[in-house]
Amino acid sequence: MKTISELWALDETIQKIAEQIQVIEEKRNAFASIIHSVRHSLDLQSDLPLAQQYIVDGAIAHTVKPTGLSGLRVCGVDGGLLKKTLRGIELVITRANATIFEYTPANRVSAIYFPEKTTPPTIKAELTPISWREAEVNASLERLKAEIELAIRVQDHHSTELLLLDGSLRPHISDRPPNKSVFYSKYDKIKALYDELFVKTEETGTLLAGVIKDSRSQRFIRIFGELLPHLINRNPELKRLLELDYRTILKTSYDTDFFFRVLDVGERSPILRLNDFNSTSNVESNTDAQQDSQLVCFYLRTARYDYPLCVEVFTGSYDPLRIIEKISAMLLPMSSDNEEFALPAVLIDADSQARLIERDLDFLFAQLANRIGYPQSLLKLRRERMPFH
């Protein structure tokens, strides 16, 4: 049982953290208030080569005109993942599902599921001894493989105007194993699958986008930080930023946090090209330059009490601005039903179909132990069978 002094010390710690957060929030709000006031008029591109290279359109905020959803067919693809480390065995369980929503004139939605509503999971076992890090990478790659393969297959069975993936249109940098890893060839195959997906969507005329639930990107923030000194010199209304420690504010902010404060509901950010950014900011580049050159991203605020959506889009050979206008006009009405949760409804449904729960893993583990003939205690790690848990 905690003593009074211990509880008091804990309370003091929490209070200090709360005060630190409040100070940061006040600074972010002051900074965002200035940018918000010029969000439609500030030109990021005029005579600024850096912005022209990495930003497609000049204003901080663009008003999105929502399209009518009647007659629209949209597909969402998501995957579930469970992994378990046993004694000498790595179990990876994945399931990918696609949900197709067709919006009717009567504001109703009919749903189709592919390959079926309740798809059995896929189970794979890695018997070669590997590190904890490699086990995490392997599991993530297996989930990606299942999702991208399904996104390719579904287009042979169902035509849709828009195909949405849950997540990025590129492997995350954390999914890349070391060059000498036994899983590097699997990583190469994943990249090839993305290329195959891009070709498929061009063949079928389907718009392709990836919606990242909880983006931690600072790409725009870092580019914007390099542009700000020039913008402040050209725009008198930005001089107030010099009274703030705006560089520190930018360093402690994510893109989603910045646009949550700067965008109004129904507005989107500038379109960012995802080609490599070779400045001192070291903005991440996750794949090769050829693939990145056809990818752009933008942020769309669809809900009052939730952060903007981070959306990556494959443009192919088309004009990025025209493609983003179409996709943002579709995403806005289908992501605005809940003021506290901004996510397209079709992806919410796909997530519920693909999700795996721990009970599934426990059942499979028990079946495996019984068939091997080992006591379950010998397969489990010690940390999972500590006494008195």
Phi and psi in degrees as a GROMACS rama.xvg file:
@    title "Ramachandran Plot"
@    xaxis  label "Phi"
@    yaxis  label "Psi"
@TYPE xy
-71.8092  141.811  LYS-2
-80.7394  166.634  THR-3
-59.9066  -41.5319  ILE-4
-65.0936  -38.0701  SER-5
-66.6854  -42.6252  GLU-6
-65.0064  -38.2617  LEU-7
-66.1246  -40.7142  TRP-8
-64.1037  -40.0452  ALA-9
-64.0784  -42.4061  LEU-10
-62.3702  -40.8587  ASP-11
-62.9593  -39.7249  GLU-12
-62.7277  -46.1296  THR-13
-61.5441  -41.0323  ILE-14
-63.1811  -41.1495  GLN-15
-63.9151  -41.8497  LYS-16
-63.9215  -43.4322  ILE-17
-60.1627  -41.3747  ALA-18
-66.1989  -38.8891  GLU-19
-63.4217  -42.8849  GLN-20
-63.7061  -41.5878  ILE-21
-61.7079  -40.6159  GLN-22
-62.8801  -46.1246  VAL-23
-62.5333  -42.8234  ILE-24
-61.8287  -41.7256  GLU-25
-62.2337  -41.1986  GLU-26
-67.4226  -42.2574  LYS-27
-63.5483  -41.4134  ARG-28
-65.3587  -40.3487  ASN-29
-63.7791  -43.0375  ALA-30
-63.5231  -48.5937  PHE-31
-65.1268  -33.8538  ALA-32
-60.4628  -40.3225  SER-33
-66.848  -45.4452  ILE-34
-66.2454  -39.2894  ILE-35
-59.1584  -35.7957  HIS-36
-68.3896  -20.625  SER-37
-120.566  18.7022  VAL-38
-63.4817  -29.6775  ARG-39
-90.8442  -23.713  HIS-40
-99.5873  -21.2997  SER-41
-69.257  125.007  LEU-42
-99.8364  111.389  ASP-43
-80.2113  -14.9286  LEU-44
-106.255  -20.1144  GLN-45
-58.6635  111.422  SER-46
57.26  29.4002  ASP-47
-121.605  93.8647  LEU-48
-55.7848  -37.9189  PRO-49
-60.2073  -44.8799  LEU-50
-67.2637  -40.2534  ALA-51
-62.7383  -29.1151  GLN-52
-77.7205  -32.6222  GLN-53
-119.043  -7.97075  TYR-54
-123.409  130.271  ILE-55
-80.1718  -43.1951  VAL-56
-127.788  150.014  ASP-57
-82.5337  -31.6676  GLY-58
-77.4842  153.554  ALA-59
-67.0656  -36.2929  ILE-60
-132.589  141.678  ALA-61
-129.732  130.415  HIS-62
-74.2719  131.96  THR-63
-101.359  129.007  VAL-64
-95.1818  110.306  LYS-65
-65.1918  140.981  PRO-66
-89.4313  155.852  THR-67
-71.6004  136.353  GLY-68
-87.9487  -10.2195  LEU-69
-56.9198  125.307  SER-70
87.0847  -7.26928  GLY-71
-76.3868  136.91  LEU-72
-116.255  122.368  ARG-73
-131.519  140.086  VAL-74
-115.062  135.56  CYS-75
-117.826  133.753  GLY-76
-120.419  129.992  VAL-77
-142.352  162.44  ASP-78
-135.02  148.865  GLY-79
-108.963  152.716  GLY-80
-143.976  135.013  LEU-81
-134.649  141.654  LEU-82
-137.313  148.839  LYS-83
-142.849  131.846  LYS-84
-96.4925  119.033  THR-85
-107.206  -175.166  LEU-86
-74.1246  96.0596  ARG-87
84.7773  6.75769  GLY-88
-135.356  136.626  ILE-89
-113.1  112.5  GLU-90
-94.7748  131.295  LEU-91
-125.881  123.215  VAL-92
-118.652  124.433  ILE-93
-128.383  155.763  THR-94
-150.748  128.659  ARG-95
-116.849  137.305  ALA-96
-136.593  148.194  ASN-97
-118.444  134.14  ALA-98
-114.32  130.629  THR-99
-112.627  119.779  ILE-100
-101.076  131.387  PHE-101
-116.435  119.301  GLU-102
-89.0111  128.984  TYR-103
-99.4591  162.344  THR-104
-60.166  -23.8712  PRO-105
-88.014  21.1556  ALA-106
59.7522  31.3053  ASN-107
-108.954  160.565  ARG-108
-126.827  127.915  VAL-109
-104.429  140.461  SER-110
-116.399  138.601  ALA-111
-122.982  142.281  ILE-112
-118.7  138.708  TYR-113
-135.418  136.796  PHE-114
-71.4929  -23.1531  PRO-115
-161.87  169.998  GLU-116
-65.9016  -43.4027  LYS-117
-115.104  91.6096  THR-118
-87.1712  128.671  THR-119
-62.0818  145.066  PRO-120
-73.231  160.476  PRO-121
-103.322  132.655  THR-122
-116.816  130.526  ILE-123
-131.819  145.787  LYS-124
-122.031  131.096  ALA-125
-104.811  112.932  GLU-126
-94.757  -12.2099  LEU-127
-78.9493  132.48  THR-128
-58.4103  127.639  PRO-129
-138.194  163.555  ILE-130
-77.49  166.699  SER-131
-58.5782  -43.0301  TRP-132
-61.3833  -45.1281  ARG-133
-64.8699  -35.4678  GLU-134
-62.4999  -41.3316  ALA-135
-64.8182  -44.9162  GLU-136
-63.8141  -44.4568  VAL-137
-59.6274  -44.2867  ASN-138
-63.1541  -43.9537  ALA-139
-64.0549  -39.8858  SER-140
-65.5343  -37.4647  LEU-141
-63.5906  -40.4309  GLU-142
-65.712  -44.8463  ARG-143
-58.8475  -44.4002  LEU-144
-58.6702  -45.4829  LYS-145
-62.6492  -42.2471  ALA-146
-67.1919  -47.8048  GLU-147
-69.0603  -40.0809  ILE-148
-59.7881  -40.8101  GLU-149
-67.7825  -39.9233  LEU-150
-61.935  -31.5699  ALA-151
-73.7547  -47.1081  ILE-152
-64.2506  -39.9573  ARG-153
-62.189  -27.0824  VAL-154
-71.6039  -18.8398  GLN-155
-78.8476  -14.2524  ASP-156
-115.513  -26.7125  HIS-157
-139.94  126.238  HIS-158
-88.5991  133.373  SER-159
-139.557  155.293  THR-160
-77.3086  -31.829  GLU-161
-138.173  131.059  LEU-162
-114.795  121.242  LEU-163
-111.116  129.33  LEU-164
-99.6245  146.656  LEU-165
-84.3503  100.657  ASP-166
121.022  -172.354  GLY-167
-73.5976  161.585  SER-168
-93.4339  16.348  LEU-169
-140.904  150.118  ARG-170
-60.5934  138.456  PRO-171
-68.6292  150.442  HIS-172
-59.7226  -28.2228  ILE-173
-74.4744  -13.818  SER-174
-85.9189  -3.37008  ASP-175
-87.7625  116.312  ARG-176
-78.8833  162.776  PRO-177
-58.3607  153.095  PRO-178
-56.3813  -30.9713  ASN-179
-92.1703  4.19474  LYS-180
-69.7541  149.053  SER-181
-66.2638  -14.6265  VAL-182
-100.752  5.50471  PHE-183
-67.0785  -35.4599  TYR-184
-64.3486  -34.0931  SER-185
-66.4678  -38.4246  LYS-186
-62.5472  -41.8939  TYR-187
-61.5987  -38.4182  ASP-188
-66.4677  -35.3042  LYS-189
-63.8704  -43.9574  ILE-190
-61.9255  -39.4387  LYS-191
-65.4489  -35.0683  ALA-192
-65.3371  -39.6509  LEU-193
-60.2542  -44.2543  TYR-194
-60.009  -41.8116  ASP-195
-63.0582  -38.9461  GLU-196
-63.3079  -42.441  LEU-197
-62.4374  -43.6693  PHE-198
-62.9059  -41.7766  VAL-199
-62.2962  -44.722  LYS-200
-66.3967  -33.0432  THR-201
-67.7662  -38.5456  GLU-202
-64.5574  -39.9897  GLU-203
-89.1437  -6.78089  THR-204
71.0039  26.3011  GLY-205
-94.034  135.715  THR-206
-76.0235  137.001  LEU-207
-122.581  127.865  LEU-208
-142.617  152.221  ALA-209
-118.358  128.85  GLY-210
-105.429  116.848  VAL-211
-94.7688  116.423  ILE-212
-61.1199  -51.5352  LYS-213
-130.816  71.605  ASP-214
-68.5828  139.257  SER-215
-114.067  18.7023  ARG-216
-68.4962  145.504  SER-217
-122.5  22.4885  GLN-218
-58.9075  -53.6014  ARG-219
-63.9949  -43.4569  PHE-220
-55.7386  -42.4082  ILE-221
-71.0863  -40.8134  ARG-222
-64.8253  -45.2062  ILE-223
-60.95  -38.3462  PHE-224
-61.403  -35.1538  GLY-225
-76.5848  -25.0115  GLU-226
-83.1489  -26.9611  LEU-227
-56.3486  -44.817  LEU-228
-54.7591  -40.0404  PRO-229
-69.4472  -41.366  HIS-230
-66.1632  -38.6456  LEU-231
-64.0463  -39.5316  ILE-232
-64.2306  -30.3134  ASN-233
-93.9747  -18.4393  ARG-234
-124.066  105.516  ASN-235
-57.5327  -31.2262  PRO-236
-67.5563  -13.2377  GLU-237
-94.2358  -2.72651  LEU-238
-59.3227  -27.825  LYS-239
-61.0695  -22.6046  ARG-240
-63.1904  -25.3427  LEU-241
-67.8482  -18.8368  LEU-242
-79.5301  -12.4898  GLU-243
-105.879  155.805  LEU-244
-85.116  68.9813  ASP-245
-67.2083  -27.3401  TYR-246
-65.0595  -41.271  ARG-247
-67.2795  -38.1799  THR-248
-59.994  -44.0061  ILE-249
-66.1083  -40.2327  LEU-250
-64.0451  -26.3189  LYS-251
-101.249  16.5327  THR-252
-122.389  149.502  SER-253
-98.3405  160.99  TYR-254
-55.8286  -44.514  ASP-255
-62.3293  -38.4911  THR-256
-66.6752  -42.7931  ASP-257
-60.2228  -49.0297  PHE-258
-74.7629  -22.6334  PHE-259
-61.4987  -36.655  PHE-260
-86.1106  -27.2114  ARG-261
-94.8263  -35.1397  VAL-262
-88.0996  145.763  LEU-263
-90.7814  161.822  ASP-264
-59.2266  133.079  VAL-265
91.9021  10.7674  GLY-266
-119.824  154.714  GLU-267
-123.114  163.311  ARG-268
-81.8759  177.567  SER-269
-61.933  159.073  PRO-270
-88.7673  128.109  ILE-271
-106.931  129.996  LEU-272
-75.2314  143.868  ARG-273
-100.504  16.3114  LEU-274
-69.1541  161.263  ASN-275
-59.8805  141.447  ASP-276
-109.77  102.385  PHE-277
-94.2735  40.8102  ASN-278
-101.373  -177.12  SER-279
-67.3316  -10.8931  THR-280
-74.2553  -20.1969  SER-281
56.0763  42.6298  ASN-282
-60.7926  137.981  VAL-283
-66.9346  146.815  GLU-284
-130.031  120.116  SER-285
-94.9199  -21.0304  ASN-286
-136.159  -168.781  THR-287
-74.6011  160.731  ASP-288
-64.856  -34.9949  ALA-289
-62.7752  -43.0647  GLN-290
-69.819  -43.3875  GLN-291
-63.9114  -28.244  ASP-292
-65.7271  -18.9977  SER-293
-103.976  11.8108  GLN-294
-116.952  138.606  LEU-295
-133.033  167.152  VAL-296
-142.306  159.098  CYS-297
-153.326  166.945  PHE-298
-115.645  135.688  TYR-299
-127.776  121.208  LEU-300
-93.4014  114.352  ARG-301
-113.957  -11.7126  THR-302
-137.645  145.609  ALA-303
-68.9584  -38.9753  ARG-304
-112.293  29.9253  TYR-305
-141.344  158.18  ASP-306
-71.1919  156.601  TYR-307
-62.2238  153.529  PRO-308
-74.1098  138.016  LEU-309
-97.3731  118.71  CYS-310
-122.61  122.554  VAL-311
-99.1068  142.415  GLU-312
-133.885  136.869  VAL-313
-90.5935  118.833  PHE-314
-95.6778  -20.4648  THR-315
60.3182  -133.047  GLY-316
-95.1707  6.80571  SER-317
-89.066  164.106  TYR-318
-67.7774  120.5  ASP-319
-57.0778  -39.3463  PRO-320
-62.1728  -43.3359  LEU-321
-66.4684  -40.663  ARG-322
-65.778  -43.4374  ILE-323
-66.3857  -38.2855  ILE-324
-59.5401  -41.2693  GLU-325
-69.1849  -46.3554  LYS-326
-68.9033  -42.8311  ILE-327
-65.3421  -34.6569  SER-328
-66.2542  -29.1109  ALA-329
-80.0954  -43.6868  MET-330
-67.7848  -33.9363  LEU-331
-58.6686  -54.0267  LEU-332
-69.9969  -28.9191  PRO-333
-85.8245  -0.629208  MET-334
-121.547  14.3925  SER-335
-112.471  11.1335  SER-336
-71.4148  -28.9563  ASP-337
-122.489  122.467  ASN-338
-68.2946  -15.8444  GLU-339
-110.61  1.86055  GLU-340
-147.181  102.561  PHE-341
-96.2694  96.3707  ALA-342
-156.058  137.817  LEU-343
-56.6574  135.6  PRO-344
-57.9918  -34.4756  ALA-345
-66.0067  -32.5209  VAL-346
-76.0396  -31.2399  LEU-347
-62.5229  -43.0017  ILE-348
-67.4564  -42.4915  ASP-349
-61.9282  -37.7402  ALA-350
-62.3189  -42.6663  ASP-351
-66.1651  -31.411  SER-352
-76.8324  -33.1255  GLN-353
-89.5227  -17.2435  ALA-354
-61.4469  138.149  ARG-355
-111.592  145.444  LEU-356
-117.373  158.942  ILE-357
-59.3499  -29.9754  GLU-358
-61.0905  -35.7882  ARG-359
-62.0948  -41.6284  ASP-360
-67.0176  -41.8117  LEU-361
-61.7228  -40.3804  ASP-362
-64.2011  -46.4425  PHE-363
-64.8056  -37.9907  LEU-364
-63.2841  -43.5608  PHE-365
-63.0247  -41.4264  ALA-366
-63.549  -41.6749  GLN-367
-64.285  -45.6368  LEU-368
-61.2063  -41.5304  ALA-369
-64.1643  -40.2149  ASN-370
-76.1464  -30.5514  ARG-371
-71.8321  -34.6923  ILE-372
93.8576  9.8208  GLY-373
-90.6489  147.733  TYR-374
-63.5593  142.137  PRO-375
-58.589  -30.2143  GLN-376
-64.5012  -27.8735  SER-377
-78.215  -25.5411  LEU-378
-84.2611  -32.0334  LEU-379
-75.6455  149.082  LYS-380
-73.4167  155.129  LEU-381
-59.4917  -36.1426  ARG-382
-63.0033  -21.138  ARG-383
-93.6428  -4.08407  GLU-384
-134.515  34.7872  ARG-385
-63.366  140.99  MET-386
-60.8756  149.201  PRO-387
68.1989  16.4882  PHE-388
